């Protein structure tokens, strides 16, 4: 989404817009990194299995 905003070139939706991040996974993100860091697809999958 940031690429599209910066360049004006339409981008496909990121995988993360179609995944539910559960509260336990989000709670594991260190406080200083919240709202700044990404959670990778592997970690998201592992948390939902």
PQR file of N, CA, C, O and H, with PARSE charges and radii, in Angstrom:
ATOM      1  N   UNK A   1       0.816  -1.191   0.000 -0.4000 1.5000
ATOM      2  CA  UNK A   1       0.000   0.000   0.000 -0.0000 2.0000
ATOM      3  C   UNK A   1       0.860   1.254   0.000  0.5500 1.7000
ATOM      4  O   UNK A   1       0.493   2.272  -0.587 -0.5500 1.4000
ATOM      5  N   UNK A   2       1.997   1.171   0.659 -0.4000 1.5000
ATOM      6  CA  UNK A   2       2.894   2.333   0.687 -0.0000 2.0000
ATOM      7  C   UNK A   2       3.489   2.599  -0.689  0.5500 1.7000
ATOM      8  O   UNK A   2       3.685   3.755  -1.062 -0.5500 1.4000
ATOM      9  H   UNK A   2       2.295   0.344   1.136  0.4000 1.0000
ATOM     10  N   UNK A   3       3.782   1.542  -1.451 -0.4000 1.5000
ATOM     11  CA  UNK A   3       4.322   1.714  -2.799 -0.0000 2.0000
ATOM     12  C   UNK A   3       3.304   2.453  -3.661  0.5500 1.7000
ATOM     13  O   UNK A   3       3.655   3.378  -4.394 -0.5500 1.4000
ATOM     14  H   UNK A   3       3.624   0.602  -1.148  0.4000 1.0000
ATOM     15  N   UNK A   4       2.050   2.044  -3.569 -0.4000 1.5000
ATOM     16  CA  UNK A   4       1.007   2.693  -4.344 -0.0000 2.0000
ATOM     17  C   UNK A   4       0.861   4.156  -3.956  0.5500 1.7000
ATOM     18  O   UNK A   4       0.703   5.022  -4.817 -0.5500 1.4000
ATOM     19  H   UNK A   4       1.765   1.293  -2.974  0.4000 1.0000
ATOM     20  N   UNK A   5       0.913   4.420  -2.689 -0.4000 1.5000
ATOM     21  CA  UNK A   5       0.800   5.799  -2.227 -0.0000 2.0000
ATOM     22  C   UNK A   5       1.973   6.641  -2.724  0.5500 1.7000
ATOM     23  O   UNK A   5       1.789   7.790  -3.124 -0.5500 1.4000
ATOM     24  H   UNK A   5       1.042   3.717  -1.990  0.4000 1.0000
ATOM     25  N   UNK A   6       3.152   6.082  -2.698 -0.4000 1.5000
ATOM     26  CA  UNK A   6       4.346   6.832  -3.087 -0.0000 2.0000
ATOM     27  C   UNK A   6       4.475   7.001  -4.594  0.5500 1.7000
ATOM     28  O   UNK A   6       4.964   8.026  -5.069 -0.5500 1.4000
ATOM     29  H   UNK A   6       3.302   5.148  -2.373  0.4000 1.0000
ATOM     30  N   UNK A   7       4.029   5.981  -5.355 -0.4000 1.5000
ATOM     31  CA  UNK A   7       4.257   6.012  -6.804 -0.0000 2.0000
ATOM     32  C   UNK A   7       3.013   6.283  -7.628  0.5500 1.7000
ATOM     33  O   UNK A   7       3.110   6.694  -8.784 -0.5500 1.4000
ATOM     34  H   UNK A   7       3.631   5.149  -4.969  0.4000 1.0000
ATOM     35  N   UNK A   8       1.846   6.056  -7.045 -0.4000 1.5000
ATOM     36  CA  UNK A   8       0.604   6.186  -7.789 -0.0000 2.0000
ATOM     37  C   UNK A   8       0.311   4.976  -8.658  0.5500 1.7000
ATOM     38  O   UNK A   8      -0.691   4.955  -9.373 -0.5500 1.4000
ATOM     39  H   UNK A   8       1.766   5.722  -6.106  0.4000 1.0000
ATOM     40  N   UNK A   9       1.180   3.959  -8.605 -0.4000 1.5000
ATOM     41  CA  UNK A   9       1.005   2.746  -9.399 -0.0000 2.0000
ATOM     42  C   UNK A   9       0.178   1.750  -8.592  0.5500 1.7000
ATOM     43  O   UNK A   9       0.546   1.383  -7.476 -0.5500 1.4000
ATOM     44  H   UNK A   9       1.994   3.976  -8.024  0.4000 1.0000
ATOM     45  N   UNK A  10      -0.943   1.317  -9.169 -0.4000 1.5000
ATOM     46  CA  UNK A  10      -1.835   0.371  -8.494 -0.0000 2.0000
ATOM     47  C   UNK A  10      -1.093  -0.909  -8.145  0.5500 1.7000
ATOM     48  O   UNK A  10      -0.394  -1.472  -8.987 -0.5500 1.4000
ATOM     49  H   UNK A  10      -1.242   1.615 -10.075  0.4000 1.0000
ATOM     50  N   UNK A  11      -1.241  -1.373  -6.909 -0.4000 1.5000
ATOM     51  CA  UNK A  11      -0.597  -2.591  -6.423 -0.0000 2.0000
ATOM     52  C   UNK A  11      -1.669  -3.603  -6.031  0.5500 1.7000
ATOM     53  O   UNK A  11      -2.777  -3.239  -5.639 -0.5500 1.4000
ATOM     54  H   UNK A  11      -1.809  -0.915  -6.225  0.4000 1.0000
ATOM     55  N   UNK A  12      -1.312  -4.877  -6.147 -0.4000 1.5000
ATOM     56  CA  UNK A  12      -2.215  -5.912  -5.647 -0.0000 2.0000
ATOM     57  C   UNK A  12      -2.303  -5.799  -4.133  0.5500 1.7000
ATOM     58  O   UNK A  12      -1.383  -5.305  -3.482 -0.5500 1.4000
ATOM     59  H   UNK A  12      -0.412  -5.172  -6.466  0.4000 1.0000
ATOM     60  N   UNK A  13      -3.407  -6.259  -3.588 -0.4000 1.5000
ATOM     61  CA  UNK A  13      -3.568  -6.234  -2.136 -0.0000 2.0000
ATOM     62  C   UNK A  13      -2.518  -7.131  -1.488  0.5500 1.7000
ATOM     63  O   UNK A  13      -2.231  -8.218  -1.989 -0.5500 1.4000
ATOM     64  H   UNK A  13      -4.154  -6.660  -4.117  0.4000 1.0000
ATOM     65  N   UNK A  14      -1.959  -6.685  -0.401 -0.4000 1.5000
ATOM     66  CA  UNK A  14      -0.984  -7.466   0.350 -0.0000 2.0000
ATOM     67  C   UNK A  14      -1.691  -8.646   1.019  0.5500 1.7000
ATOM     68  O   UNK A  14      -2.863  -8.559   1.386 -0.5500 1.4000
ATOM     69  H   UNK A  14      -2.192  -5.802   0.006  0.4000 1.0000
ATOM     70  N   UNK A  15      -0.964  -9.736   1.165 -0.4000 1.5000
ATOM     71  CA  UNK A  15      -1.524 -10.927   1.808 -0.0000 2.0000
ATOM     72  C   UNK A  15      -2.075 -10.594   3.188  0.5500 1.7000
ATOM     73  O   UNK A  15      -3.040 -11.209   3.642 -0.5500 1.4000
ATOM     74  H   UNK A  15      -0.013  -9.807   0.867  0.4000 1.0000
ATOM     75  N   UNK A  16      -1.463  -9.623   3.853 -0.4000 1.5000
ATOM     76  CA  UNK A  16      -1.825  -9.333   5.244 -0.0000 2.0000
ATOM     77  C   UNK A  16      -3.201  -8.686   5.380  0.5500 1.7000
ATOM     78  O   UNK A  16      -3.766  -8.656   6.473 -0.5500 1.4000
ATOM     79  H   UNK A  16      -0.679  -9.124   3.485  0.4000 1.0000
ATOM     80  N   UNK A  17      -3.746  -8.165   4.271 -0.4000 1.5000
ATOM     81  CA  UNK A  17      -5.075  -7.554   4.352 -0.0000 2.0000
ATOM     82  C   UNK A  17      -6.171  -8.607   4.362  0.5500 1.7000
ATOM     83  O   UNK A  17      -7.341  -8.282   4.565 -0.5500 1.4000
ATOM     84  H   UNK A  17      -3.287  -8.190   3.383  0.4000 1.0000
ATOM     85  N   UNK A  18      -5.806  -9.867   4.144 -0.4000 1.5000
ATOM     86  CA  UNK A  18      -6.794 -10.933   4.077 -0.0000 2.0000
ATOM     87  C   UNK A  18      -6.593 -11.970   5.176  0.5500 1.7000
ATOM     88  O   UNK A  18      -7.121 -13.078   5.089 -0.5500 1.4000
ATOM     89  H   UNK A  18      -4.856 -10.131   3.979  0.4000 1.0000
ATOM     90  N   UNK A  19      -5.841 -11.619   6.196 -0.4000 1.5000
ATOM     91  CA  UNK A  19      -5.537 -12.533   7.300 -0.0000 2.0000
ATOM     92  C   UNK A  19      -5.982 -11.892   8.610  0.5500 1.7000
ATOM     93  O   UNK A  19      -5.839 -10.685   8.807 -0.5500 1.4000
ATOM     94  H   UNK A  19      -5.412 -10.718   6.266  0.4000 1.0000
ATOM     95  N   UNK A  20      -6.522 -12.716   9.497 -0.4000 1.5000
ATOM     96  CA  UNK A  20      -6.852 -12.236  10.831 -0.0000 2.0000
ATOM     97  C   UNK A  20      -5.658 -12.488  11.742  0.5500 1.7000
ATOM     98  O   UNK A  20      -5.191 -13.621  11.863 -0.5500 1.4000
ATOM     99  H   UNK A  20      -6.638 -13.696   9.337  0.4000 1.0000
ATOM    100  N   UNK A  21      -5.177 -11.457  12.367 -0.4000 1.5000
ATOM    101  CA  UNK A  21      -4.083 -11.575  13.325 -0.0000 2.0000
ATOM    102  C   UNK A  21      -4.708 -11.678  14.705  0.5500 1.7000
ATOM    103  O   UNK A  21      -5.345 -10.737  15.178 -0.5500 1.4000
ATOM    104  H   UNK A  21      -5.557 -10.536  12.269  0.4000 1.0000
ATOM    105  N   UNK A  22      -4.523 -12.829  15.351 -0.4000 1.5000
ATOM    106  CA  UNK A  22      -5.165 -13.010  16.647 -0.0000 2.0000
ATOM    107  C   UNK A  22      -4.473 -12.183  17.728  0.5500 1.7000
ATOM    108  O   UNK A  22      -3.322 -11.772  17.579 -0.5500 1.4000
ATOM    109  H   UNK A  22      -4.005 -13.594  14.966  0.4000 1.0000
ATOM    110  N   UNK A  23      -5.187 -11.954  18.796 -0.4000 1.5000
ATOM    111  CA  UNK A  23      -4.708 -11.086  19.877 -0.0000 2.0000
ATOM    112  C   UNK A  23      -3.425 -11.611  20.510  0.5500 1.7000
ATOM    113  O   UNK A  23      -2.560 -10.827  20.900 -0.5500 1.4000
ATOM    114  H   UNK A  23      -6.122 -12.287  18.917  0.4000 1.0000
ATOM    115  N   UNK A  24      -3.294 -12.943  20.615 -0.4000 1.5000
ATOM    116  CA  UNK A  24      -2.077 -13.513  21.214 -0.0000 2.0000
ATOM    117  C   UNK A  24      -0.844 -13.185  20.380  0.5500 1.7000
ATOM    118  O   UNK A  24       0.207 -12.844  20.923 -0.5500 1.4000
ATOM    119  H   UNK A  24      -3.996 -13.580  20.298  0.4000 1.0000
ATOM    120  N   UNK A  25      -0.975 -13.288  19.056 -0.4000 1.5000
ATOM    121  CA  UNK A  25       0.144 -12.970  18.179 -0.0000 2.0000
ATOM    122  C   UNK A  25       0.490 -11.483  18.276  0.5500 1.7000
ATOM    123  O   UNK A  25       1.661 -11.125  18.399 -0.5500 1.4000
ATOM    124  H   UNK A  25      -1.829 -13.565  18.614  0.4000 1.0000
ATOM    125  N   UNK A  26      -0.499 -10.640  18.220 -0.4000 1.5000
ATOM    126  CA  UNK A  26      -0.248  -9.198  18.300 -0.0000 2.0000
ATOM    127  C   UNK A  26       0.375  -8.810  19.635  0.5500 1.7000
ATOM    128  O   UNK A  26       1.180  -7.880  19.695 -0.5500 1.4000
ATOM    129  H   UNK A  26      -1.450 -10.931  18.120  0.4000 1.0000
ATOM    130  N   UNK A  27       0.012  -9.509  20.700 -0.4000 1.5000
ATOM    131  CA  UNK A  27       0.565  -9.213  22.023 -0.0000 2.0000
ATOM    132  C   UNK A  27       2.052  -9.555  22.110  0.5500 1.7000
ATOM    133  O   UNK A  27       2.763  -9.034  22.969 -0.5500 1.4000
ATOM    134  H   UNK A  27      -0.642 -10.264  20.651  0.4000 1.0000
ATOM    135  N   UNK A  28       2.524 -10.437  21.213 -0.4000 1.5000
ATOM    136  CA  UNK A  28       3.941 -10.812  21.228 -0.0000 2.0000
ATOM    137  C   UNK A  28       4.847  -9.771  20.568  0.5500 1.7000
ATOM    138  O   UNK A  28       6.070  -9.838  20.700 -0.5500 1.4000
ATOM    139  H   UNK A  28       1.947 -10.860  20.514  0.4000 1.0000
ATOM    140  N   UNK A  29       4.253  -8.816  19.863 -0.4000 1.5000
ATOM    141  CA  UNK A  29       5.055  -7.755  19.253 -0.0000 2.0000
ATOM    142  C   UNK A  29       5.520  -6.832  20.378  0.5500 1.7000
ATOM    143  O   UNK A  29       4.686  -6.333  21.135 -0.5500 1.4000
ATOM    144  H   UNK A  29       3.261  -8.762  19.756  0.4000 1.0000
ATOM    145  N   UNK A  30       6.811  -6.594  20.509 -0.4000 1.5000
ATOM    146  CA  UNK A  30       7.308  -5.723  21.576 -0.0000 2.0000
ATOM    147  C   UNK A  30       6.679  -4.332  21.488  0.5500 1.7000
ATOM    148  O   UNK A  30       6.491  -3.794  20.397 -0.5500 1.4000
ATOM    149  H   UNK A  30       7.488  -7.000  19.895  0.4000 1.0000
ATOM    150  N   UNK A  31       6.360  -3.764  22.634 -0.4000 1.5000
ATOM    151  CA  UNK A  31       5.670  -2.470  22.683 -0.0000 2.0000
ATOM    152  C   UNK A  31       6.308  -1.403  21.791  0.5500 1.7000
ATOM    153  O   UNK A  31       5.576  -0.702  21.092 -0.5500 1.4000
ATOM    154  H   UNK A  31       6.513  -4.201  23.520  0.4000 1.0000
ATOM    155  N   UNK A  32       7.643  -1.245  21.781 -0.4000 1.5000
ATOM    156  CA  UNK A  32       8.229  -0.195  20.936 -0.0000 2.0000
ATOM    157  C   UNK A  32       8.032  -0.437  19.437  0.5500 1.7000
ATOM    158  O   UNK A  32       8.147   0.495  18.641 -0.5500 1.4000
ATOM    159  H   UNK A  32       8.237  -1.815  22.349  0.4000 1.0000
ATOM    160  N   UNK A  33       7.738  -1.673  19.051 -0.4000 1.5000
ATOM    161  CA  UNK A  33       7.578  -2.001  17.635 -0.0000 2.0000
ATOM    162  C   UNK A  33       6.128  -1.996  17.171  0.5500 1.7000
ATOM    163  O   UNK A  33       5.863  -2.093  15.973 -0.5500 1.4000
ATOM    164  H   UNK A  33       7.645  -2.430  19.698  0.4000 1.0000
ATOM    165  N   UNK A  34       5.193  -1.887  18.098 -0.4000 1.5000
ATOM    166  CA  UNK A  34       3.774  -1.931  17.726 -0.0000 2.0000
ATOM    167  C   UNK A  34       3.431  -0.760  16.814  0.5500 1.7000
ATOM    168  O   UNK A  34       3.871   0.372  17.016 -0.5500 1.4000
ATOM    169  H   UNK A  34       5.408  -1.808  19.071  0.4000 1.0000
ATOM    170  N   UNK A  35       2.641  -1.075  15.817 -0.4000 1.5000
ATOM    171  CA  UNK A  35       2.228  -0.113  14.783 -0.0000 2.0000
ATOM    172  C   UNK A  35       3.387   0.340  13.909  0.5500 1.7000
ATOM    173  O   UNK A  35       3.253   1.307  13.159 -0.5500 1.4000
ATOM    174  H   UNK A  35       2.284  -1.994  15.653  0.4000 1.0000
ATOM    175  N   UNK A  36       4.530  -0.349  13.996 -0.4000 1.5000
ATOM    176  CA  UNK A  36       5.693  -0.014  13.178 -0.0000 2.0000
ATOM    177  C   UNK A  36       6.262  -1.238  12.483  0.5500 1.7000
ATOM    178  O   UNK A  36       6.756  -1.137  11.360 -0.5500 1.4000
ATOM    179  H   UNK A  36       4.639  -1.135  14.606  0.4000 1.0000
ATOM    180  N   UNK A  37       6.199  -2.391  13.133 -0.4000 1.5000
ATOM    181  CA  UNK A  37       6.803  -3.619  12.615 -0.0000 2.0000
ATOM    182  C   UNK A  37       5.755  -4.476  11.911  0.5500 1.7000
ATOM    183  O   UNK A  37       4.563  -4.400  12.209 -0.5500 1.4000
ATOM    184  H   UNK A  37       5.797  -2.473  14.045  0.4000 1.0000
ATOM    185  N   UNK A  38       6.218  -5.281  10.983 -0.4000 1.5000
ATOM    186  CA  UNK A  38       5.347  -6.226  10.283 -0.0000 2.0000
ATOM    187  C   UNK A  38       5.458  -7.598  10.938  0.5500 1.7000
ATOM    188  O   UNK A  38       6.479  -7.942  11.533 -0.5500 1.4000
ATOM    189  H   UNK A  38       7.186  -5.344  10.740  0.4000 1.0000
ATOM    190  N   UNK A  39       4.397  -8.359  10.816 -0.4000 1.5000
ATOM    191  CA  UNK A  39       4.412  -9.752  11.219 -0.0000 2.0000
ATOM    192  C   UNK A  39       4.468 -10.553   9.927  0.5500 1.7000
ATOM    193  O   UNK A  39       3.630 -10.367   9.044 -0.5500 1.4000
ATOM    194  H   UNK A  39       3.567  -8.080  10.333  0.4000 1.0000
ATOM    195  N   UNK A  40       5.444 -11.437   9.811 -0.4000 1.5000
ATOM    196  CA  UNK A  40       5.623 -12.172   8.559 -0.0000 2.0000
ATOM    197  C   UNK A  40       4.532 -13.231   8.386  0.5500 1.7000
ATOM    198  O   UNK A  40       3.854 -13.620   9.337 -0.5500 1.4000
ATOM    199  H   UNK A  40       6.125 -11.588  10.528  0.4000 1.0000
ATOM    200  N   UNK A  41       4.389 -13.677   7.148 -0.4000 1.5000
ATOM    201  CA  UNK A  41       3.368 -14.668   6.814 -0.0000 2.0000
ATOM    202  C   UNK A  41       3.567 -15.972   7.587  0.5500 1.7000
ATOM    203  O   UNK A  41       2.594 -16.590   8.020 -0.5500 1.4000
ATOM    204  H   UNK A  41       4.940 -13.360   6.376  0.4000 1.0000
ATOM    205  N   UNK A  42       4.812 -16.390   7.760 -0.4000 1.5000
ATOM    206  CA  UNK A  42       5.088 -17.636   8.476 -0.0000 2.0000
ATOM    207  C   UNK A  42       4.635 -17.545   9.928  0.5500 1.7000
ATOM    208  O   UNK A  42       4.061 -18.497  10.456 -0.5500 1.4000
ATOM    209  H   UNK A  42       5.602 -15.889   7.408  0.4000 1.0000
ATOM    210  N   UNK A  43       4.883 -16.429  10.571 -0.4000 1.5000
ATOM    211  CA  UNK A  43       4.472 -16.256  11.964 -0.0000 2.0000
ATOM    212  C   UNK A  43       2.945 -16.179  12.074  0.5500 1.7000
ATOM    213  O   UNK A  43       2.359 -16.722  13.010 -0.5500 1.4000
ATOM    214  H   UNK A  43       5.350 -15.655  10.142  0.4000 1.0000
ATOM    215  N   UNK A  44       2.310 -15.507  11.120 -0.4000 1.5000
ATOM    216  CA  UNK A  44       0.850 -15.415  11.118 -0.0000 2.0000
ATOM    217  C   UNK A  44       0.231 -16.798  10.942  0.5500 1.7000
ATOM    218  O   UNK A  44      -0.720 -17.148  11.641 -0.5500 1.4000
ATOM    219  H   UNK A  44       2.786 -15.066  10.359  0.4000 1.0000
ATOM    220  N   UNK A  45       0.774 -17.592  10.000 -0.4000 1.5000
ATOM    221  CA  UNK A  45       0.274 -18.955   9.782 -0.0000 2.0000
ATOM    222  C   UNK A  45       0.466 -19.807  11.029  0.5500 1.7000
ATOM    223  O   UNK A  45      -0.447 -20.522  11.442 -0.5500 1.4000
ATOM    224  H   UNK A  45       1.546 -17.308   9.433  0.4000 1.0000
ATOM    225  N   UNK A  46       1.644 -19.733  11.627 -0.4000 1.5000
ATOM    226  CA  UNK A  46       1.940 -20.551  12.811 -0.0000 2.0000
ATOM    227  C   UNK A  46       1.011 -20.213  13.966  0.5500 1.7000
ATOM    228  O   UNK A  46       0.619 -21.095  14.729 -0.5500 1.4000
ATOM    229  H   UNK A  46       2.386 -19.152  11.292  0.4000 1.0000
ATOM    230  N   UNK A  47       0.660 -18.947  14.097 -0.4000 1.5000
ATOM    231  CA  UNK A  47      -0.204 -18.527  15.197 -0.0000 2.0000
ATOM    232  C   UNK A  47      -1.637 -18.991  15.010  0.5500 1.7000
ATOM    233  O   UNK A  47      -2.389 -19.100  15.978 -0.5500 1.4000
ATOM    234  H   UNK A  47       0.979 -18.230  13.477  0.4000 1.0000
ATOM    235  N   UNK A  48      -2.019 -19.266  13.768 -0.4000 1.5000
ATOM    236  CA  UNK A  48      -3.406 -19.659  13.486 -0.0000 2.0000
ATOM    237  C   UNK A  48      -3.557 -21.157  13.283  0.5500 1.7000
ATOM    238  O   UNK A  48      -4.588 -21.615  12.791 -0.5500 1.4000
ATOM    239  H   UNK A  48      -1.408 -19.177  12.981  0.4000 1.0000
ATOM    240  N   UNK A  49      -2.534 -21.927  13.658 -0.4000 1.5000
ATOM    241  CA  UNK A  49      -2.647 -23.391  13.513 -0.0000 2.0000
ATOM    242  C   UNK A  49      -2.722 -24.052  14.849  0.5500 1.7000
ATOM    243  O   UNK A  49      -2.820 -25.277  14.927 -0.5500 1.4000
ATOM    244  H   UNK A  49      -1.697 -21.554  14.058  0.4000 1.0000
TER
END
